[in-house]
Amino acid sequence: MGKLDGQIAVITGATRGVGRGCALELAAEGSTVYVTGRTLHEGDSQFPGSLESTVEEISRAGGRAIPVELDQRDDDAVAALFQRVRSERGRLDVLVNSSFLIPDDMDPNAPFWETSLDCWDDMHEVGARSAYVTIHFAAPMLVEQGRGLVANVSSSAGRFYYLHPAYTTAKSVIERLTRDIAHLLEGKGISVVSIWPYTVNSERMLMLDANAWQLDFEGAESPHFTGRAITALAADENVAMRSGRAFTTRQLALDYGFRDLDGSLPYGTPPPLDLQESPNPPPPITDSDSIPE
């Protein structure tokens, strides 16, 4: 018996990275997962990972996954996804907003005025706006059934400068969206939280120049770590106490007692968080109950 037997989940951006890790972990605990992404077949993208391989890996482990090829910019396709979930399952228990798009040709060390305006459009359309759109179409089902969890994958860049103004402002929008939607859904049985992974050993991250992108892989976490965090939240009968707040994956691991695939607690002992500073890159976060305001 899994912790999430019988539950239905939608995970965006599940071809690779954190989204894929979330799909694998929720499915391992018994949830039927609808996984979305633009890459249907392996080899269709320059990066490893696809809906096809995500579904195959889940199936091999005994889980159930339904691939849904779509672009998060296509509102009609997103609406159709939730109509399909309603028609086929009649319920929705977990929504994970993991989609985010950083332009492939972006130079992380170029001044922002020398980068393409696509940096803003891509990160805000497939990131901030797409999270709002999925919640918009998921909300009627969640409100009708009077329960559910929305987990928005965000970053400490929502509070600190990192990489590019378009990146930090998109993450800031996700943080604000989490708070406001949680406020509007208060008392309706729906919890909305923001999840902060730190450095993740995802397929794309491992292909980047770590120095150029200011990546520190020492103590990094696997994509499964966020999935285990969201699984723990989805199984928590008291998750409403956390609604409207941001949590690091490490904090949730300490609270719920899970660890990464190798049994580790990623990134060691993080230093205290000083909100008066604006470090670059953003620091690991404290082990406190939630991110300080």
Secondary structure, 3 states (H helix, E strand, C coil): CCCCCCCEEEECCCCCHHHHHHHHHHHHCCCEEEEEECCCCCCCCCCCCCHHHHHHHHHHCCCEEEEEECCCCCHHHHHHHHHHHHHHHCCCCEEEECCCCCCCCCCCCCCHHHCCCHHHHHHHHHHHHHHHHHHHHHHHHHHHHCCEEEEEECCHHHCCCCCCHHHHHHHHHHHHHHHHHHHHCCCCCEEEEEEECCCECCHHHHHCCCCCCCCCCCCCECHHHHHHHHHHHHCCCCHHHHCCCEEEHHHHHHHHCCCCCCCCCCCCCCCCCCCCCCCCCCCCCCCCCCCCC
